[in-house]
Each structure stands twice: as C-alpha cells, then as structure tokens.
C-alpha cells in the first residue's frame, strides 16, 4: 500500500468483510440519489425541490450556532454563527472519522454533508435583497425586517453582491459534495479490491 493511500484510506490497513462493503455501496447509492437535487436545482427553486429532512437537521446546527457565538456579544458574529456552525459541525465530524476512527468512507460522507450545508446556505445569501424566503420565525424576511445574510451583507457593505456571493457558495458547496462522494466511492472500491485480493468469498465473517 502506498503512503498516499494509507493517508486517505487508513482503513485499508485491516481487511473488511465483503458484505460490509456491499452495505456501504448501497448506502452510497441511496445518498447519491437523495442528494441529487442539490446538484441540479437553481437558487430560486431550492426550497420547493430539495429534500426537507436534511434541511431541518442543518437548521438545528444553524440555530445552535446563533446561541453559541452569541455569547461573545458581537452582532455580526452572532448572525454569522448560524452559518458557521452549520458548515463546521459536519466538517469536524469528517475530521474525527478520518483521524480518530480511520474511516475514509464515513469521512467522505461527512465531507459531502459539509458541501451540502454550503449549498443549503446559498439561497439565503441570494435572498439578502429579495427577502422572499420563509423564515423559521414565520413570514418572510421582508415581513420581519430582514434575516442573517441581509444584516451581514449590509454591515459589510456587500449587499449588492449577494447574488455573486451566493453563486460562488453554491459552486463551492457542489464541488465539496462531489469530492466527498468521490472519496467515499474510492474507499469502497479499494476495500472491494482488497477483499478480492485476499480471497474473501463474501461470507459474513472477516
């Protein structure tokens, strides 16, 4: 095994049973299908066509970020804290699974989730001037005097660039998602090839 492969696929140091690899392949296919809308919809279609469940999970971290970073008493950081924790939480989980658990497949999945959070934030950045998206408090940003990204971009005097920033965040998020999927796919490919080289006949024991 090459040094580079050991770094990115540390679990190859120990063989995995083929049945477990097949389970990973099935899970990867399901997630690829589930996350497909995040690669295809535009910024204005987002709320109507993307899976709502993962957005609700993202929202938990988003709201927690406002509370955690609000401790510092800086309004700009309080507003940005929601987006920051929303993207930081899955990224830290990715690092934990890669460094501590030595699991490249799980790391790839959490990197995919990190990118999805970038994609999830892009429509709200794009909405900074439109203020048309519904908020968790009820109503739209226009009805409740704005939202996080409207406040932040106004404070930074970047409000006229909301669409440009949103498109870059969307592009970066999709690139991260694609990288995560490829990393996870490569992990199961190398594991499957290793099982074949080791003569694993697909039994239920390692």
mmCIF file of the C-alpha atoms, coordinates in Angstrom:
data_MODEL
# 
_entry.id   MODEL 
# 
loop_
_atom_site.group_PDB 
_atom_site.id 
_atom_site.type_symbol 
_atom_site.label_atom_id 
_atom_site.label_alt_id 
_atom_site.label_comp_id 
_atom_site.label_asym_id 
_atom_site.label_entity_id 
_atom_site.label_seq_id 
_atom_site.pdbx_PDB_ins_code 
_atom_site.Cartn_x 
_atom_site.Cartn_y 
_atom_site.Cartn_z 
_atom_site.occupancy 
_atom_site.B_iso_or_equiv 
_atom_site.pdbx_formal_charge 
_atom_site.auth_seq_id 
_atom_site.auth_comp_id 
_atom_site.auth_asym_id 
_atom_site.auth_atom_id 
_atom_site.pdbx_PDB_model_num 
ATOM 1   C CA . UNK A 1 1   ? 0.000   0.000   0.000   1.00 0.00 ? 1   UNK A CA 1 
ATOM 2   C CA . UNK A 1 2   ? 1.430   3.401   -0.962  1.00 0.00 ? 2   UNK A CA 1 
ATOM 3   C CA . UNK A 1 3   ? 1.995   6.116   1.633   1.00 0.00 ? 3   UNK A CA 1 
ATOM 4   C CA . UNK A 1 4   ? -0.586  8.390   -0.031  1.00 0.00 ? 4   UNK A CA 1 
ATOM 5   C CA . UNK A 1 5   ? -3.226  5.661   0.005   1.00 0.00 ? 5   UNK A CA 1 
ATOM 6   C CA . UNK A 1 6   ? -2.531  4.997   3.697   1.00 0.00 ? 6   UNK A CA 1 
ATOM 7   C CA . UNK A 1 7   ? -3.212  8.661   4.441   1.00 0.00 ? 7   UNK A CA 1 
ATOM 8   C CA . UNK A 1 8   ? -6.501  8.946   2.558   1.00 0.00 ? 8   UNK A CA 1 
ATOM 9   C CA . UNK A 1 9   ? -7.736  5.374   3.089   1.00 0.00 ? 9   UNK A CA 1 
ATOM 10  C CA . UNK A 1 10  ? -6.378  4.328   6.508   1.00 0.00 ? 10  UNK A CA 1 
ATOM 11  C CA . UNK A 1 11  ? -8.932  1.530   6.986   1.00 0.00 ? 11  UNK A CA 1 
ATOM 12  C CA . UNK A 1 12  ? -7.197  -0.489  4.270   1.00 0.00 ? 12  UNK A CA 1 
ATOM 13  C CA . UNK A 1 13  ? -4.667  -1.486  6.921   1.00 0.00 ? 13  UNK A CA 1 
ATOM 14  C CA . UNK A 1 14  ? -7.245  -4.080  8.046   1.00 0.00 ? 14  UNK A CA 1 
ATOM 15  C CA . UNK A 1 15  ? -9.470  -6.101  5.730   1.00 0.00 ? 15  UNK A CA 1 
ATOM 16  C CA . UNK A 1 16  ? -13.255 -5.587  5.772   1.00 0.00 ? 16  UNK A CA 1 
ATOM 17  C CA . UNK A 1 17  ? -15.775 -8.362  5.025   1.00 0.00 ? 17  UNK A CA 1 
ATOM 18  C CA . UNK A 1 18  ? -17.338 -8.135  1.617   1.00 0.00 ? 18  UNK A CA 1 
ATOM 19  C CA . UNK A 1 19  ? -20.902 -7.971  2.996   1.00 0.00 ? 19  UNK A CA 1 
ATOM 20  C CA . UNK A 1 20  ? -19.991 -4.786  4.886   1.00 0.00 ? 20  UNK A CA 1 
ATOM 21  C CA . UNK A 1 21  ? -18.528 -3.299  1.718   1.00 0.00 ? 21  UNK A CA 1 
ATOM 22  C CA . UNK A 1 22  ? -21.750 -4.077  -0.165  1.00 0.00 ? 22  UNK A CA 1 
ATOM 23  C CA . UNK A 1 23  ? -23.747 -2.342  2.572   1.00 0.00 ? 23  UNK A CA 1 
ATOM 24  C CA . UNK A 1 24  ? -21.570 0.728   2.094   1.00 0.00 ? 24  UNK A CA 1 
ATOM 25  C CA . UNK A 1 25  ? -22.125 0.630   -1.647  1.00 0.00 ? 25  UNK A CA 1 
ATOM 26  C CA . UNK A 1 26  ? -25.906 0.511   -1.109  1.00 0.00 ? 26  UNK A CA 1 
ATOM 27  C CA . UNK A 1 27  ? -25.738 3.422   1.319   1.00 0.00 ? 27  UNK A CA 1 
ATOM 28  C CA . UNK A 1 28  ? -23.615 5.422   -1.128  1.00 0.00 ? 28  UNK A CA 1 
ATOM 29  C CA . UNK A 1 29  ? -26.137 4.834   -3.938  1.00 0.00 ? 29  UNK A CA 1 
ATOM 30  C CA . UNK A 1 30  ? -29.003 5.922   -1.690  1.00 0.00 ? 30  UNK A CA 1 
ATOM 31  C CA . UNK A 1 31  ? -27.225 9.140   -0.681  1.00 0.00 ? 31  UNK A CA 1 
ATOM 32  C CA . UNK A 1 32  ? -26.297 9.901   -4.296  1.00 0.00 ? 32  UNK A CA 1 
ATOM 33  C CA . UNK A 1 33  ? -29.988 9.654   -5.196  1.00 0.00 ? 33  UNK A CA 1 
ATOM 34  C CA . UNK A 1 34  ? -31.078 11.628  -2.118  1.00 0.00 ? 34  UNK A CA 1 
ATOM 35  C CA . UNK A 1 35  ? -28.592 14.464  -2.625  1.00 0.00 ? 35  UNK A CA 1 
ATOM 36  C CA . UNK A 1 36  ? -29.046 14.697  -6.407  1.00 0.00 ? 36  UNK A CA 1 
ATOM 37  C CA . UNK A 1 37  ? -31.383 17.753  -6.202  1.00 0.00 ? 37  UNK A CA 1 
ATOM 38  C CA . UNK A 1 38  ? -28.617 19.746  -4.513  1.00 0.00 ? 38  UNK A CA 1 
ATOM 39  C CA . UNK A 1 39  ? -26.588 19.394  -7.714  1.00 0.00 ? 39  UNK A CA 1 
ATOM 40  C CA . UNK A 1 40  ? -29.397 20.302  -10.110 1.00 0.00 ? 40  UNK A CA 1 
ATOM 41  C CA . UNK A 1 41  ? -31.703 22.997  -8.708  1.00 0.00 ? 41  UNK A CA 1 
ATOM 42  C CA . UNK A 1 42  ? -31.081 26.713  -9.098  1.00 0.00 ? 42  UNK A CA 1 
ATOM 43  C CA . UNK A 1 43  ? -31.090 29.226  -6.271  1.00 0.00 ? 43  UNK A CA 1 
ATOM 44  C CA . UNK A 1 44  ? -34.757 30.169  -6.722  1.00 0.00 ? 44  UNK A CA 1 
ATOM 45  C CA . UNK A 1 45  ? -36.060 26.583  -6.884  1.00 0.00 ? 45  UNK A CA 1 
ATOM 46  C CA . UNK A 1 46  ? -34.230 25.419  -3.776  1.00 0.00 ? 46  UNK A CA 1 
ATOM 47  C CA . UNK A 1 47  ? -36.966 25.383  -1.123  1.00 0.00 ? 47  UNK A CA 1 
ATOM 48  C CA . UNK A 1 48  ? -39.513 23.677  -3.378  1.00 0.00 ? 48  UNK A CA 1 
ATOM 49  C CA . UNK A 1 49  ? -37.376 20.875  -4.812  1.00 0.00 ? 49  UNK A CA 1 
ATOM 50  C CA . UNK A 1 50  ? -34.690 19.843  -2.293  1.00 0.00 ? 50  UNK A CA 1 
ATOM 51  C CA . UNK A 1 51  ? -35.253 17.168  0.420   1.00 0.00 ? 51  UNK A CA 1 
ATOM 52  C CA . UNK A 1 52  ? -36.702 18.843  3.525   1.00 0.00 ? 52  UNK A CA 1 
ATOM 53  C CA . UNK A 1 53  ? -35.383 16.390  6.143   1.00 0.00 ? 53  UNK A CA 1 
ATOM 54  C CA . UNK A 1 54  ? -31.689 17.201  5.765   1.00 0.00 ? 54  UNK A CA 1 
ATOM 55  C CA . UNK A 1 55  ? -32.519 20.930  5.741   1.00 0.00 ? 55  UNK A CA 1 
ATOM 56  C CA . UNK A 1 56  ? -34.234 20.530  9.123   1.00 0.00 ? 56  UNK A CA 1 
ATOM 57  C CA . UNK A 1 57  ? -31.149 18.786  10.504  1.00 0.00 ? 57  UNK A CA 1 
ATOM 58  C CA . UNK A 1 58  ? -28.954 21.585  9.147   1.00 0.00 ? 58  UNK A CA 1 
ATOM 59  C CA . UNK A 1 59  ? -31.291 24.076  10.792  1.00 0.00 ? 59  UNK A CA 1 
ATOM 60  C CA . UNK A 1 60  ? -30.648 22.599  14.247  1.00 0.00 ? 60  UNK A CA 1 
ATOM 61  C CA . UNK A 1 61  ? -26.933 23.358  13.944  1.00 0.00 ? 61  UNK A CA 1 
ATOM 62  C CA . UNK A 1 62  ? -27.696 26.742  12.390  1.00 0.00 ? 62  UNK A CA 1 
ATOM 63  C CA . UNK A 1 63  ? -29.834 27.899  15.300  1.00 0.00 ? 63  UNK A CA 1 
ATOM 64  C CA . UNK A 1 64  ? -27.375 26.456  17.829  1.00 0.00 ? 64  UNK A CA 1 
ATOM 65  C CA . UNK A 1 65  ? -24.635 28.492  16.159  1.00 0.00 ? 65  UNK A CA 1 
ATOM 66  C CA . UNK A 1 66  ? -26.519 31.729  16.835  1.00 0.00 ? 66  UNK A CA 1 
ATOM 67  C CA . UNK A 1 67  ? -26.737 30.811  20.519  1.00 0.00 ? 67  UNK A CA 1 
ATOM 68  C CA . UNK A 1 68  ? -23.120 29.649  20.892  1.00 0.00 ? 68  UNK A CA 1 
ATOM 69  C CA . UNK A 1 69  ? -21.486 32.541  19.049  1.00 0.00 ? 69  UNK A CA 1 
ATOM 70  C CA . UNK A 1 70  ? -23.965 34.981  20.531  1.00 0.00 ? 70  UNK A CA 1 
ATOM 71  C CA . UNK A 1 71  ? -22.126 34.562  23.845  1.00 0.00 ? 71  UNK A CA 1 
ATOM 72  C CA . UNK A 1 72  ? -19.424 36.903  22.538  1.00 0.00 ? 72  UNK A CA 1 
ATOM 73  C CA . UNK A 1 73  ? -21.930 39.750  22.167  1.00 0.00 ? 73  UNK A CA 1 
ATOM 74  C CA . UNK A 1 74  ? -20.833 40.791  18.672  1.00 0.00 ? 74  UNK A CA 1 
ATOM 75  C CA . UNK A 1 75  ? -23.934 41.115  16.466  1.00 0.00 ? 75  UNK A CA 1 
ATOM 76  C CA . UNK A 1 76  ? -22.073 40.320  13.237  1.00 0.00 ? 76  UNK A CA 1 
ATOM 77  C CA . UNK A 1 77  ? -20.582 37.138  14.728  1.00 0.00 ? 77  UNK A CA 1 
ATOM 78  C CA . UNK A 1 78  ? -23.949 36.187  16.217  1.00 0.00 ? 78  UNK A CA 1 
ATOM 79  C CA . UNK A 1 79  ? -25.551 36.409  12.790  1.00 0.00 ? 79  UNK A CA 1 
ATOM 80  C CA . UNK A 1 80  ? -22.711 34.592  11.057  1.00 0.00 ? 80  UNK A CA 1 
ATOM 81  C CA . UNK A 1 81  ? -22.551 31.958  13.817  1.00 0.00 ? 81  UNK A CA 1 
ATOM 82  C CA . UNK A 1 82  ? -25.540 30.116  12.415  1.00 0.00 ? 82  UNK A CA 1 
ATOM 83  C CA . UNK A 1 83  ? -23.958 29.573  9.014   1.00 0.00 ? 83  UNK A CA 1 
ATOM 84  C CA . UNK A 1 84  ? -20.553 28.947  10.586  1.00 0.00 ? 84  UNK A CA 1 
ATOM 85  C CA . UNK A 1 85  ? -21.661 26.125  12.885  1.00 0.00 ? 85  UNK A CA 1 
ATOM 86  C CA . UNK A 1 86  ? -23.951 24.683  10.227  1.00 0.00 ? 86  UNK A CA 1 
ATOM 87  C CA . UNK A 1 87  ? -20.933 24.123  7.960   1.00 0.00 ? 87  UNK A CA 1 
ATOM 88  C CA . UNK A 1 88  ? -18.371 23.495  10.701  1.00 0.00 ? 88  UNK A CA 1 
ATOM 89  C CA . UNK A 1 89  ? -20.207 20.660  12.503  1.00 0.00 ? 89  UNK A CA 1 
ATOM 90  C CA . UNK A 1 90  ? -20.127 18.095  9.647   1.00 0.00 ? 90  UNK A CA 1 
ATOM 91  C CA . UNK A 1 91  ? -16.580 19.170  8.763   1.00 0.00 ? 91  UNK A CA 1 
ATOM 92  C CA . UNK A 1 92  ? -15.399 18.418  12.322  1.00 0.00 ? 92  UNK A CA 1 
ATOM 93  C CA . UNK A 1 93  ? -17.177 15.063  12.173  1.00 0.00 ? 93  UNK A CA 1 
ATOM 94  C CA . UNK A 1 94  ? -15.352 14.373  8.912   1.00 0.00 ? 94  UNK A CA 1 
ATOM 95  C CA . UNK A 1 95  ? -12.020 15.062  10.619  1.00 0.00 ? 95  UNK A CA 1 
ATOM 96  C CA . UNK A 1 96  ? -12.962 12.868  13.588  1.00 0.00 ? 96  UNK A CA 1 
ATOM 97  C CA . UNK A 1 97  ? -13.856 9.890   11.394  1.00 0.00 ? 97  UNK A CA 1 
ATOM 98  C CA . UNK A 1 98  ? -10.729 10.340  9.290   1.00 0.00 ? 98  UNK A CA 1 
ATOM 99  C CA . UNK A 1 99  ? -8.156  10.928  12.044  1.00 0.00 ? 99  UNK A CA 1 
ATOM 100 C CA . UNK A 1 100 ? -9.580  9.056   15.039  1.00 0.00 ? 100 UNK A CA 1 
ATOM 101 C CA . UNK A 1 101 ? -11.815 6.356   13.531  1.00 0.00 ? 101 UNK A CA 1 
ATOM 102 C CA . UNK A 1 102 ? -9.608  5.876   10.451  1.00 0.00 ? 102 UNK A CA 1 
ATOM 103 C CA . UNK A 1 103 ? -12.691 5.545   8.255   1.00 0.00 ? 103 UNK A CA 1 
ATOM 104 C CA . UNK A 1 104 ? -12.356 7.160   4.838   1.00 0.00 ? 104 UNK A CA 1 
ATOM 105 C CA . UNK A 1 105 ? -15.839 6.132   3.717   1.00 0.00 ? 105 UNK A CA 1 
ATOM 106 C CA . UNK A 1 106 ? -17.539 7.893   6.637   1.00 0.00 ? 106 UNK A CA 1 
ATOM 107 C CA . UNK A 1 107 ? -15.198 10.855  6.182   1.00 0.00 ? 107 UNK A CA 1 
ATOM 108 C CA . UNK A 1 108 ? -16.276 11.156  2.555   1.00 0.00 ? 108 UNK A CA 1 
ATOM 109 C CA . UNK A 1 109 ? -19.936 11.060  3.547   1.00 0.00 ? 109 UNK A CA 1 
ATOM 110 C CA . UNK A 1 110 ? -19.464 13.797  6.150   1.00 0.00 ? 110 UNK A CA 1 
ATOM 111 C CA . UNK A 1 111 ? -17.479 15.866  3.640   1.00 0.00 ? 111 UNK A CA 1 
ATOM 112 C CA . UNK A 1 112 ? -20.464 15.511  1.304   1.00 0.00 ? 112 UNK A CA 1 
ATOM 113 C CA . UNK A 1 113 ? -22.722 16.770  4.094   1.00 0.00 ? 113 UNK A CA 1 
ATOM 114 C CA . UNK A 1 114 ? -20.347 19.699  4.644   1.00 0.00 ? 114 UNK A CA 1 
ATOM 115 C CA . UNK A 1 115 ? -20.732 20.682  0.997   1.00 0.00 ? 115 UNK A CA 1 
ATOM 116 C CA . UNK A 1 116 ? -24.495 20.248  1.209   1.00 0.00 ? 116 UNK A CA 1 
ATOM 117 C CA . UNK A 1 117 ? -24.553 22.827  4.004   1.00 0.00 ? 117 UNK A CA 1 
ATOM 118 C CA . UNK A 1 118 ? -22.788 25.305  1.755   1.00 0.00 ? 118 UNK A CA 1 
ATOM 119 C CA . UNK A 1 119 ? -25.419 24.638  -0.901  1.00 0.00 ? 119 UNK A CA 1 
ATOM 120 C CA . UNK A 1 120 ? -28.128 24.996  1.752   1.00 0.00 ? 120 UNK A CA 1 
ATOM 121 C CA . UNK A 1 121 ? -26.859 28.471  2.688   1.00 0.00 ? 121 UNK A CA 1 
ATOM 122 C CA . UNK A 1 122 ? -26.594 29.790  -0.871  1.00 0.00 ? 122 UNK A CA 1 
ATOM 123 C CA . UNK A 1 123 ? -30.332 30.570  -1.387  1.00 0.00 ? 123 UNK A CA 1 
ATOM 124 C CA . UNK A 1 124 ? -30.410 32.666  1.794   1.00 0.00 ? 124 UNK A CA 1 
ATOM 125 C CA . UNK A 1 125 ? -27.396 34.661  0.663   1.00 0.00 ? 125 UNK A CA 1 
ATOM 126 C CA . UNK A 1 126 ? -29.115 35.168  -2.676  1.00 0.00 ? 126 UNK A CA 1 
ATOM 127 C CA . UNK A 1 127 ? -32.227 36.349  -0.787  1.00 0.00 ? 127 UNK A CA 1 
ATOM 128 C CA . UNK A 1 128 ? -30.425 39.186  1.028   1.00 0.00 ? 128 UNK A CA 1 
ATOM 129 C CA . UNK A 1 129 ? -32.155 41.872  -1.079  1.00 0.00 ? 129 UNK A CA 1 
ATOM 130 C CA . UNK A 1 130 ? -35.220 39.929  -2.209  1.00 0.00 ? 130 UNK A CA 1 
ATOM 131 C CA . UNK A 1 131 ? -36.216 38.861  1.344   1.00 0.00 ? 131 UNK A CA 1 
ATOM 132 C CA . UNK A 1 132 ? -38.747 36.387  -0.043  1.00 0.00 ? 132 UNK A CA 1 
ATOM 133 C CA . UNK A 1 133 ? -37.727 33.103  1.611   1.00 0.00 ? 133 UNK A CA 1 
ATOM 134 C CA . UNK A 1 134 ? -39.777 31.858  4.583   1.00 0.00 ? 134 UNK A CA 1 
ATOM 135 C CA . UNK A 1 135 ? -38.051 32.013  7.964   1.00 0.00 ? 135 UNK A CA 1 
ATOM 136 C CA . UNK A 1 136 ? -38.271 29.711  10.972  1.00 0.00 ? 136 UNK A CA 1 
ATOM 137 C CA . UNK A 1 137 ? -39.939 32.505  12.943  1.00 0.00 ? 137 UNK A CA 1 
ATOM 138 C CA . UNK A 1 138 ? -42.729 32.695  10.371  1.00 0.00 ? 138 UNK A CA 1 
ATOM 139 C CA . UNK A 1 139 ? -43.193 35.034  7.432   1.00 0.00 ? 139 UNK A CA 1 
ATOM 140 C CA . UNK A 1 140 ? -40.525 36.184  5.027   1.00 0.00 ? 140 UNK A CA 1 
ATOM 141 C CA . UNK A 1 141 ? -37.508 38.364  5.627   1.00 0.00 ? 141 UNK A CA 1 
ATOM 142 C CA . UNK A 1 142 ? -39.392 41.345  4.218   1.00 0.00 ? 142 UNK A CA 1 
ATOM 143 C CA . UNK A 1 143 ? -42.186 40.829  6.742   1.00 0.00 ? 143 UNK A CA 1 
ATOM 144 C CA . UNK A 1 144 ? -39.870 40.567  9.762   1.00 0.00 ? 144 UNK A CA 1 
ATOM 145 C CA . UNK A 1 145 ? -37.302 43.187  8.786   1.00 0.00 ? 145 UNK A CA 1 
ATOM 146 C CA . UNK A 1 146 ? -34.628 41.050  7.189   1.00 0.00 ? 146 UNK A CA 1 
ATOM 147 C CA . UNK A 1 147 ? -32.583 37.982  8.115   1.00 0.00 ? 147 UNK A CA 1 
ATOM 148 C CA . UNK A 1 148 ? -28.983 36.966  8.876   1.00 0.00 ? 148 UNK A CA 1 
ATOM 149 C CA . UNK A 1 149 ? -27.435 37.451  5.471   1.00 0.00 ? 149 UNK A CA 1 
ATOM 150 C CA . UNK A 1 150 ? -29.313 40.676  4.772   1.00 0.00 ? 150 UNK A CA 1 
ATOM 151 C CA . UNK A 1 151 ? -27.885 42.076  8.024   1.00 0.00 ? 151 UNK A CA 1 
ATOM 152 C CA . UNK A 1 152 ? -24.350 40.764  7.452   1.00 0.00 ? 152 UNK A CA 1 
ATOM 153 C CA . UNK A 1 153 ? -24.009 41.942  3.861   1.00 0.00 ? 153 UNK A CA 1 
ATOM 154 C CA . UNK A 1 154 ? -25.389 45.338  4.786   1.00 0.00 ? 154 UNK A CA 1 
ATOM 155 C CA . UNK A 1 155 ? -22.900 45.616  7.650   1.00 0.00 ? 155 UNK A CA 1 
ATOM 156 C CA . UNK A 1 156 ? -20.060 44.651  5.310   1.00 0.00 ? 156 UNK A CA 1 
ATOM 157 C CA . UNK A 1 157 ? -21.390 46.922  2.547   1.00 0.00 ? 157 UNK A CA 1 
ATOM 158 C CA . UNK A 1 158 ? -21.606 43.962  0.167   1.00 0.00 ? 158 UNK A CA 1 
ATOM 159 C CA . UNK A 1 159 ? -25.363 43.756  -0.215  1.00 0.00 ? 159 UNK A CA 1 
ATOM 160 C CA . UNK A 1 160 ? -25.255 44.462  -3.957  1.00 0.00 ? 160 UNK A CA 1 
ATOM 161 C CA . UNK A 1 161 ? -23.074 41.370  -4.427  1.00 0.00 ? 161 UNK A CA 1 
ATOM 162 C CA . UNK A 1 162 ? -25.492 38.948  -2.776  1.00 0.00 ? 162 UNK A CA 1 
ATOM 163 C CA . UNK A 1 163 ? -26.186 37.058  -5.996  1.00 0.00 ? 163 UNK A CA 1 
ATOM 164 C CA . UNK A 1 164 ? -22.497 36.745  -6.909  1.00 0.00 ? 164 UNK A CA 1 
ATOM 165 C CA . UNK A 1 165 ? -21.576 35.525  -3.423  1.00 0.00 ? 165 UNK A CA 1 
ATOM 166 C CA . UNK A 1 166 ? -24.471 33.049  -3.437  1.00 0.00 ? 166 UNK A CA 1 
ATOM 167 C CA . UNK A 1 167 ? -23.421 31.571  -6.777  1.00 0.00 ? 167 UNK A CA 1 
ATOM 168 C CA . UNK A 1 168 ? -19.836 31.099  -5.586  1.00 0.00 ? 168 UNK A CA 1 
ATOM 169 C CA . UNK A 1 169 ? -21.009 29.478  -2.343  1.00 0.00 ? 169 UNK A CA 1 
ATOM 170 C CA . UNK A 1 170 ? -23.291 27.203  -4.372  1.00 0.00 ? 170 UNK A CA 1 
ATOM 171 C CA . UNK A 1 171 ? -20.428 26.257  -6.711  1.00 0.00 ? 171 UNK A CA 1 
ATOM 172 C CA . UNK A 1 172 ? -18.010 25.614  -3.831  1.00 0.00 ? 172 UNK A CA 1 
ATOM 173 C CA . UNK A 1 173 ? -20.623 23.563  -1.999  1.00 0.00 ? 173 UNK A CA 1 
ATOM 174 C CA . UNK A 1 174 ? -21.293 21.364  -5.011  1.00 0.00 ? 174 UNK A CA 1 
ATOM 175 C CA . UNK A 1 175 ? -17.560 20.874  -5.577  1.00 0.00 ? 175 UNK A CA 1 
ATOM 176 C CA . UNK A 1 176 ? -17.136 19.778  -1.945  1.00 0.00 ? 176 UNK A CA 1 
ATOM 177 C CA . UNK A 1 177 ? -20.109 17.417  -2.265  1.00 0.00 ? 177 UNK A CA 1 
ATOM 178 C CA . UNK A 1 178 ? -18.658 15.865  -5.413  1.00 0.00 ? 178 UNK A CA 1 
ATOM 179 C CA . UNK A 1 179 ? -15.260 15.467  -3.729  1.00 0.00 ? 179 UNK A CA 1 
ATOM 180 C CA . UNK A 1 180 ? -16.895 13.782  -0.740  1.00 0.00 ? 180 UNK A CA 1 
ATOM 181 C CA . UNK A 1 181 ? -18.811 11.358  -2.927  1.00 0.00 ? 181 UNK A CA 1 
ATOM 182 C CA . UNK A 1 182 ? -15.672 10.509  -4.894  1.00 0.00 ? 182 UNK A CA 1 
ATOM 183 C CA . UNK A 1 183 ? -13.676 9.957   -1.692  1.00 0.00 ? 183 UNK A CA 1 
ATOM 184 C CA . UNK A 1 184 ? -16.321 7.609   -0.293  1.00 0.00 ? 184 UNK A CA 1 
ATOM 185 C CA . UNK A 1 185 ? -16.618 5.771   -3.620  1.00 0.00 ? 185 UNK A CA 1 
ATOM 186 C CA . UNK A 1 186 ? -12.849 5.328   -3.823  1.00 0.00 ? 186 UNK A CA 1 
ATOM 187 C CA . UNK A 1 187 ? -12.814 3.952   -0.274  1.00 0.00 ? 187 UNK A CA 1 
ATOM 188 C CA . UNK A 1 188 ? -15.300 1.186   -1.087  1.00 0.00 ? 188 UNK A CA 1 
ATOM 189 C CA . UNK A 1 189 ? -13.576 0.476   -4.410  1.00 0.00 ? 189 UNK A CA 1 
ATOM 190 C CA . UNK A 1 190 ? -10.211 -0.103  -2.737  1.00 0.00 ? 190 UNK A CA 1 
ATOM 191 C CA . UNK A 1 191 ? -11.850 -2.146  0.028   1.00 0.00 ? 191 UNK A CA 1 
ATOM 192 C CA . UNK A 1 192 ? -13.635 -4.326  -2.523  1.00 0.00 ? 192 UNK A CA 1 
ATOM 193 C CA . UNK A 1 193 ? -10.426 -4.843  -4.469  1.00 0.00 ? 193 UNK A CA 1 
ATOM 194 C CA . UNK A 1 194 ? -8.591  -5.681  -1.258  1.00 0.00 ? 194 UNK A CA 1 
ATOM 195 C CA . UNK A 1 195 ? -11.265 -8.235  -0.323  1.00 0.00 ? 195 UNK A CA 1 
ATOM 196 C CA . UNK A 1 196 ? -10.908 -9.831  -3.756  1.00 0.00 ? 196 UNK A CA 1 
ATOM 197 C CA . UNK A 1 197 ? -7.124  -9.965  -3.440  1.00 0.00 ? 197 UNK A CA 1 
ATOM 198 C CA . UNK A 1 198 ? -7.496  -11.568 -0.002  1.00 0.00 ? 198 UNK A CA 1 
ATOM 199 C CA . UNK A 1 199 ? -9.825  -14.237 -1.371  1.00 0.00 ? 199 UNK A CA 1 
ATOM 200 C CA . UNK A 1 200 ? -12.914 -13.074 0.574   1.00 0.00 ? 200 UNK A CA 1 
ATOM 201 C CA . UNK A 1 201 ? -15.831 -15.090 -0.796  1.00 0.00 ? 201 UNK A CA 1 
ATOM 202 C CA . UNK A 1 202 ? -18.477 -12.763 0.578   1.00 0.00 ? 202 UNK A CA 1 
ATOM 203 C CA . UNK A 1 203 ? -19.036 -14.578 3.842   1.00 0.00 ? 203 UNK A CA 1 
ATOM 204 C CA . UNK A 1 204 ? -20.306 -12.919 6.981   1.00 0.00 ? 204 UNK A CA 1 
ATOM 205 C CA . UNK A 1 205 ? -17.052 -13.180 8.888   1.00 0.00 ? 205 UNK A CA 1 
ATOM 206 C CA . UNK A 1 206 ? -13.954 -11.065 8.483   1.00 0.00 ? 206 UNK A CA 1 
# 
